[in-house]
Amino acid sequence: MSGMEGAGYGADCVSSWLAVWQCNLSYAQDPGQGEARRIWARVAFAAIDGAERAGYPTWQADASRFNLRALLIADLGPDDDPLWDPDRLASDVLAVLPLSLEQAAEWAADWRTRSRDEILALRTCKNSLSPMKVVADQMAEGPVRARIDRWLKLWPELP
């Protein structure tokens, strides 16, 4: 087997991709990089995509992507690219939530009695929604903003 066959599998590969993510993330977070931060972020996104293909959990990869997008929207402002549009970020976040708002509210009320999988679903909601706390005020008024606002009201009750 050549060196590249099977390269997409295993913990070592995930770790390598995450190391590339972390390196590029540090540049994307550095205010001294200015607008180039968006370029560093795109390279970081490619690395987290690689980690995900190699077995990194999708919900963790999504949370990482959403956090970086929110940071750059907050720091550099939105632009014409959908990656840096707070409304598009909100839609992307809402699309990956594993529960409806009603289900999450019901489970959050007694989350300590829930199964591990149910608690993980609630945590996934909380982690995915966290970046919206940073950029919700930059969203346009409308149905997506209203949904995010309702979720953010529930956010403190999520485990």
LOVEXPA-224659 format. One record per residue (C-alpha): residue number from 1; residue in three letters; x, y, z. Coordinates in Angstrom, 2 decimals, always signed. Layout:
<atom n="NUM" res="ALA" X="X" Y="Y" Z="Z"/>
...
END
This chain:
<atom n="1" res="MET" X="+0.00" Y="+0.00" Z="+0.00"/>
<atom n="2" res="SER" X="+1.39" Y="+3.41" Z="-0.92"/>
<atom n="3" res="GLY" X="+1.63" Y="+6.19" Z="+1.64"/>
<atom n="4" res="MET" X="-1.62" Y="+7.87" Z="+0.59"/>
<atom n="5" res="GLU" X="-3.87" Y="+4.81" Z="+0.55"/>
<atom n="6" res="GLY" X="-5.98" Y="+4.70" Z="+3.67"/>
<atom n="7" res="ALA" X="-4.77" Y="+8.16" Z="+4.65"/>
<atom n="8" res="GLY" X="-8.33" Y="+9.25" Z="+5.34"/>
<atom n="9" res="TYR" X="-8.82" Y="+6.90" Z="+8.27"/>
<atom n="10" res="GLY" X="-7.83" Y="+6.56" Z="+11.88"/>
<atom n="11" res="ALA" X="-7.15" Y="+8.67" Z="+14.93"/>
<atom n="12" res="ASP" X="-3.70" Y="+9.69" Z="+13.66"/>
<atom n="13" res="CYS" X="-5.26" Y="+11.19" Z="+10.55"/>
<atom n="14" res="VAL" X="-7.91" Y="+13.05" Z="+12.59"/>
<atom n="15" res="SER" X="-5.16" Y="+14.39" Z="+14.85"/>
<atom n="16" res="SER" X="-3.14" Y="+15.56" Z="+11.87"/>
<atom n="17" res="TRP" X="-6.12" Y="+17.37" Z="+10.37"/>
<atom n="18" res="LEU" X="-6.91" Y="+18.96" Z="+13.74"/>
<atom n="19" res="ALA" X="-3.32" Y="+20.17" Z="+14.02"/>
<atom n="20" res="VAL" X="-3.68" Y="+21.89" Z="+10.63"/>
<atom n="21" res="TRP" X="-7.04" Y="+23.32" Z="+11.77"/>
<atom n="22" res="GLN" X="-5.45" Y="+24.69" Z="+14.96"/>
<atom n="23" res="CYS" X="-2.52" Y="+26.29" Z="+13.14"/>
<atom n="24" res="ASN" X="-4.76" Y="+28.07" Z="+10.64"/>
<atom n="25" res="LEU" X="-7.29" Y="+28.93" Z="+13.34"/>
<atom n="26" res="SER" X="-4.60" Y="+30.84" Z="+15.23"/>
<atom n="27" res="TYR" X="-3.96" Y="+33.02" Z="+12.17"/>
<atom n="28" res="ALA" X="-7.69" Y="+33.44" Z="+11.52"/>
<atom n="29" res="GLN" X="-8.13" Y="+34.65" Z="+15.11"/>
<atom n="30" res="ASP" X="-5.18" Y="+37.07" Z="+14.97"/>
<atom n="31" res="PRO" X="-6.43" Y="+40.67" Z="+14.55"/>
<atom n="32" res="GLY" X="-3.03" Y="+41.58" Z="+13.10"/>
<atom n="33" res="GLN" X="-3.85" Y="+39.53" Z="+10.01"/>
<atom n="34" res="GLY" X="-6.66" Y="+41.94" Z="+9.02"/>
<atom n="35" res="GLU" X="-8.85" Y="+40.82" Z="+6.11"/>
<atom n="36" res="ALA" X="-6.42" Y="+37.92" Z="+5.47"/>
<atom n="37" res="ARG" X="-8.12" Y="+36.30" Z="+8.47"/>
<atom n="38" res="ARG" X="-10.90" Y="+35.22" Z="+6.10"/>
<atom n="39" res="ILE" X="-8.36" Y="+33.39" Z="+3.93"/>
<atom n="40" res="TRP" X="-6.82" Y="+31.67" Z="+6.96"/>
<atom n="41" res="ALA" X="-10.34" Y="+30.70" Z="+8.04"/>
<atom n="42" res="ARG" X="-11.03" Y="+29.07" Z="+4.66"/>
<atom n="43" res="VAL" X="-7.87" Y="+26.97" Z="+5.00"/>
<atom n="44" res="ALA" X="-8.91" Y="+26.08" Z="+8.56"/>
<atom n="45" res="PHE" X="-12.34" Y="+25.04" Z="+7.25"/>
<atom n="46" res="ALA" X="-10.67" Y="+22.76" Z="+4.70"/>
<atom n="47" res="ALA" X="-8.70" Y="+21.15" Z="+7.52"/>
<atom n="48" res="ILE" X="-11.76" Y="+20.59" Z="+9.73"/>
<atom n="49" res="ASP" X="-13.52" Y="+19.12" Z="+6.68"/>
<atom n="50" res="GLY" X="-10.60" Y="+16.68" Z="+6.36"/>
<atom n="51" res="ALA" X="-10.82" Y="+15.78" Z="+10.05"/>
<atom n="52" res="GLU" X="-14.54" Y="+15.17" Z="+9.67"/>
<atom n="53" res="ARG" X="-14.00" Y="+12.89" Z="+6.65"/>
<atom n="54" res="ALA" X="-11.42" Y="+11.00" Z="+8.73"/>
<atom n="55" res="GLY" X="-13.89" Y="+10.40" Z="+11.55"/>
<atom n="56" res="TYR" X="-14.08" Y="+13.59" Z="+13.64"/>
<atom n="57" res="PRO" X="-17.67" Y="+14.02" Z="+14.89"/>
<atom n="58" res="THR" X="-19.76" Y="+16.24" Z="+12.62"/>
<atom n="59" res="TRP" X="-21.39" Y="+18.07" Z="+15.52"/>
<atom n="60" res="GLN" X="-17.95" Y="+19.10" Z="+16.83"/>
<atom n="61" res="ALA" X="-16.76" Y="+20.16" Z="+13.38"/>
<atom n="62" res="ASP" X="-19.94" Y="+22.21" Z="+12.88"/>
<atom n="63" res="ALA" X="-19.52" Y="+23.94" Z="+16.24"/>
<atom n="64" res="SER" X="-15.91" Y="+24.82" Z="+15.36"/>
<atom n="65" res="ARG" X="-16.92" Y="+26.19" Z="+11.96"/>
<atom n="66" res="PHE" X="-19.81" Y="+28.20" Z="+13.42"/>
<atom n="67" res="ASN" X="-17.64" Y="+29.71" Z="+16.17"/>
<atom n="68" res="LEU" X="-14.99" Y="+30.86" Z="+13.71"/>
<atom n="69" res="ARG" X="-17.54" Y="+32.28" Z="+11.31"/>
<atom n="70" res="ALA" X="-19.23" Y="+34.22" Z="+14.13"/>
<atom n="71" res="LEU" X="-15.91" Y="+35.57" Z="+15.37"/>
<atom n="72" res="LEU" X="-14.97" Y="+36.91" Z="+11.94"/>
<atom n="73" res="ILE" X="-18.43" Y="+38.34" Z="+11.33"/>
<atom n="74" res="ALA" X="-18.21" Y="+40.10" Z="+14.69"/>
<atom n="75" res="ASP" X="-14.64" Y="+41.33" Z="+14.16"/>
<atom n="76" res="LEU" X="-14.59" Y="+42.10" Z="+10.43"/>
<atom n="77" res="GLY" X="-18.27" Y="+42.51" Z="+9.67"/>
<atom n="78" res="PRO" X="-20.44" Y="+40.71" Z="+7.15"/>
<atom n="79" res="ASP" X="-19.60" Y="+40.77" Z="+3.45"/>
<atom n="80" res="ASP" X="-21.03" Y="+39.44" Z="+0.19"/>
<atom n="81" res="ASP" X="-19.71" Y="+35.92" Z="+0.85"/>
<atom n="82" res="PRO" X="-22.37" Y="+33.70" Z="+2.49"/>
<atom n="83" res="LEU" X="-19.73" Y="+32.45" Z="+4.96"/>
<atom n="84" res="TRP" X="-19.65" Y="+35.90" Z="+6.52"/>
<atom n="85" res="ASP" X="-23.39" Y="+36.60" Z="+6.44"/>
<atom n="86" res="PRO" X="-24.96" Y="+36.38" Z="+9.92"/>
<atom n="87" res="ASP" X="-28.34" Y="+35.38" Z="+8.48"/>
<atom n="88" res="ARG" X="-26.76" Y="+32.54" Z="+6.50"/>
<atom n="89" res="LEU" X="-24.82" Y="+31.46" Z="+9.60"/>
<atom n="90" res="ALA" X="-28.11" Y="+31.38" Z="+11.53"/>
<atom n="91" res="SER" X="-29.75" Y="+29.26" Z="+8.82"/>
<atom n="92" res="ASP" X="-26.78" Y="+26.88" Z="+8.83"/>
<atom n="93" res="VAL" X="-26.96" Y="+26.57" Z="+12.63"/>
<atom n="94" res="LEU" X="-30.70" Y="+25.95" Z="+12.60"/>
<atom n="95" res="ALA" X="-30.26" Y="+23.28" Z="+9.90"/>
<atom n="96" res="VAL" X="-28.00" Y="+21.11" Z="+12.08"/>
<atom n="97" res="LEU" X="-29.91" Y="+21.28" Z="+15.36"/>
<atom n="98" res="PRO" X="-30.90" Y="+17.72" Z="+16.28"/>
<atom n="99" res="LEU" X="-34.07" Y="+18.78" Z="+18.14"/>
<atom n="100" res="SER" X="-37.01" Y="+21.07" Z="+17.60"/>
<atom n="101" res="LEU" X="-37.26" Y="+24.03" Z="+19.94"/>
<atom n="102" res="GLU" X="-40.28" Y="+22.43" Z="+21.60"/>
<atom n="103" res="GLN" X="-38.48" Y="+19.11" Z="+22.16"/>
<atom n="104" res="ALA" X="-35.39" Y="+20.88" Z="+23.50"/>
<atom n="105" res="ALA" X="-37.49" Y="+22.96" Z="+25.91"/>
<atom n="106" res="GLU" X="-39.26" Y="+19.85" Z="+27.18"/>
<atom n="107" res="TRP" X="-36.01" Y="+17.91" Z="+27.69"/>
<atom n="108" res="ALA" X="-34.17" Y="+20.89" Z="+29.19"/>
<atom n="109" res="ALA" X="-36.77" Y="+21.16" Z="+31.96"/>
<atom n="110" res="ASP" X="-35.60" Y="+17.85" Z="+33.44"/>
<atom n="111" res="TRP" X="-32.34" Y="+17.21" Z="+31.63"/>
<atom n="112" res="ARG" X="-30.66" Y="+15.54" Z="+34.63"/>
<atom n="113" res="THR" X="-33.10" Y="+12.61" Z="+34.30"/>
<atom n="114" res="ARG" X="-32.49" Y="+12.21" Z="+30.55"/>
<atom n="115" res="SER" X="-30.46" Y="+9.51" Z="+28.82"/>
<atom n="116" res="ARG" X="-26.90" Y="+10.19" Z="+27.74"/>
<atom n="117" res="ASP" X="-28.01" Y="+10.48" Z="+24.09"/>
<atom n="118" res="GLU" X="-30.73" Y="+12.99" Z="+24.97"/>
<atom n="119" res="ILE" X="-28.29" Y="+15.09" Z="+26.99"/>
<atom n="120" res="LEU" X="-25.82" Y="+14.95" Z="+24.09"/>
<atom n="121" res="ALA" X="-28.56" Y="+16.22" Z="+21.75"/>
<atom n="122" res="LEU" X="-29.23" Y="+19.12" Z="+24.13"/>
<atom n="123" res="ARG" X="-25.48" Y="+19.88" Z="+24.35"/>
<atom n="124" res="THR" X="-25.23" Y="+19.79" Z="+20.58"/>
<atom n="125" res="CYS" X="-28.00" Y="+22.40" Z="+20.41"/>
<atom n="126" res="LYS" X="-26.24" Y="+24.59" Z="+22.98"/>
<atom n="127" res="ASN" X="-22.81" Y="+24.30" Z="+21.35"/>
<atom n="128" res="SER" X="-24.20" Y="+24.95" Z="+17.87"/>
<atom n="129" res="LEU" X="-26.17" Y="+27.98" Z="+19.03"/>
<atom n="130" res="SER" X="-23.38" Y="+29.60" Z="+21.08"/>
<atom n="131" res="PRO" X="-21.91" Y="+31.55" Z="+18.14"/>
<atom n="132" res="MET" X="-25.29" Y="+33.15" Z="+17.49"/>
<atom n="133" res="LYS" X="-25.02" Y="+34.97" Z="+20.81"/>
<atom n="134" res="VAL" X="-22.16" Y="+36.95" Z="+19.21"/>
<atom n="135" res="VAL" X="-23.85" Y="+37.91" Z="+15.93"/>
<atom n="136" res="ALA" X="-27.63" Y="+37.73" Z="+16.46"/>
<atom n="137" res="ASP" X="-27.80" Y="+41.53" Z="+16.75"/>
<atom n="138" res="GLN" X="-26.37" Y="+41.79" Z="+13.21"/>
<atom n="139" res="MET" X="-29.14" Y="+39.67" Z="+11.70"/>
<atom n="140" res="ALA" X="-31.99" Y="+41.08" Z="+9.65"/>
<atom n="141" res="GLU" X="-35.45" Y="+41.05" Z="+11.18"/>
<atom n="142" res="GLY" X="-37.52" Y="+38.16" Z="+9.93"/>
<atom n="143" res="PRO" X="-38.45" Y="+34.52" Z="+10.57"/>
<atom n="144" res="VAL" X="-34.86" Y="+33.25" Z="+10.91"/>
<atom n="145" res="ARG" X="-34.03" Y="+35.98" Z="+13.43"/>
<atom n="146" res="ALA" X="-37.23" Y="+35.19" Z="+15.34"/>
<atom n="147" res="ARG" X="-36.29" Y="+31.49" Z="+15.51"/>
<atom n="148" res="ILE" X="-32.77" Y="+32.30" Z="+16.69"/>
<atom n="149" res="ASP" X="-34.14" Y="+34.68" Z="+19.33"/>
<atom n="150" res="ARG" X="-36.44" Y="+31.94" Z="+20.68"/>
<atom n="151" res="TRP" X="-33.55" Y="+29.47" Z="+20.79"/>
<atom n="152" res="LEU" X="-31.30" Y="+32.00" Z="+22.53"/>
<atom n="153" res="LYS" X="-33.97" Y="+32.53" Z="+25.20"/>
<atom n="154" res="LEU" X="-33.82" Y="+28.76" Z="+25.87"/>
<atom n="155" res="TRP" X="-30.00" Y="+28.61" Z="+25.64"/>
<atom n="156" res="PRO" X="-29.27" Y="+29.24" Z="+29.37"/>
<atom n="157" res="GLU" X="-31.49" Y="+26.29" Z="+30.31"/>
<atom n="158" res="LEU" X="-29.64" Y="+23.84" Z="+28.07"/>
<atom n="159" res="PRO" X="-27.03" Y="+21.67" Z="+29.82"/>
END
